[in-house]
Amino acid sequence: MTLSTSSETLPETMRAAVLLAPKQLEIQERPVPWPGPGQVLVRVEAVGVCGSDVHYYEHGRIGDFVVRSPMVLGHEPGGTVVALGPGAARHTIGQPVSIEPGVPCGRCAQCRQGRYNLCPDVSFYATPPVDGALCEYVAVDEDFAHPVPESLGAEGAALLEPLSVGVWASRKARIAPGSRVLVTGAGPIGLVALQSARAFGASEVVVTDVAPQRLAVARELGATATVDARTTRLADTGYEPDVLLECSGAPAAAEEGLRALGRAGRAVLVGMGGDTIPLPLAHVQNFEIEVTGTFRYANTWPTAIALAASGEVDLGRLVTHRYGLEDSGVALTAGAADPAAIKAVVRPRTG
């Protein structure tokens, strides 16, 4: 079997941050994976910490997805191609890439209709039992290692994953020039949703949250107005958006946002919170509100790369904390420990 590698000598083992049980994370030595046919080996240089990583760390499960055996967390990786598996021909050694962390089957009805995010057999990083990218090397199908310009940097490449969530939400909402948008929640996803909406042409984007620090960042990143939900009811502002991007996962915020929508408004539920939310049914029916959810993304990386590379979206402003791999446990608790935290990034090769 032929393997093309860079001039650097690849190690036989690597470090990985492995979740053993809730709140039990261990740095282990594991074999460096061997890229199979059509795969590339990527040296991981940055991994964003996502709320789902935190949830697995704290609770060992998200709904029906339960961590039953040791698992590597992390599904927001960026890095550099260092080896090509047999038949891999889309990359050159040394190419910076952003990894799309879910590889679908490519054969089912959803995949064949382009909705590969809904593939029932997708293998998605850091979703039990699939290992993620909080490690030094990963092997990935070449189609899901997206080349990025060097100017984006490893952190920018990593954060194309959450940006893809914002791009997908904006597509689902059919945001277009002149759209009036409400974003509820100014966490990492709310902030990329805000920027995506502006890039798609929204003329107004109002952002709500309970954290003044995050609302200040929202204004920096293009929000036309912000609402502190601790002190102001959305209904009292008189704002009537065309689109709601609900990114908080808070049932009260979702209900208030739905009630604010104007006639023929569109609500996209992005944030993950409780299993149910109050639905203002009379308002939904009388105003013919469309309500839909999002599950990950599909075919978003080219758009996300273009937005980040052009400067229309500022991903660097989201990064507030950086850690080495050995401090992955601290990275996973940064949001709870620091009210000013937005996005923690782990740098596996620099810690």
Order of alpha helices (4+ residues) and beta strands (2+ residues): beta-beta-beta-beta-alpha-beta-beta-beta-beta-beta-beta-alpha-beta-beta-beta-alpha-alpha-beta-alpha-beta-alpha-beta-alpha-beta-alpha-beta-alpha-beta-alpha-beta-alpha-alpha-beta
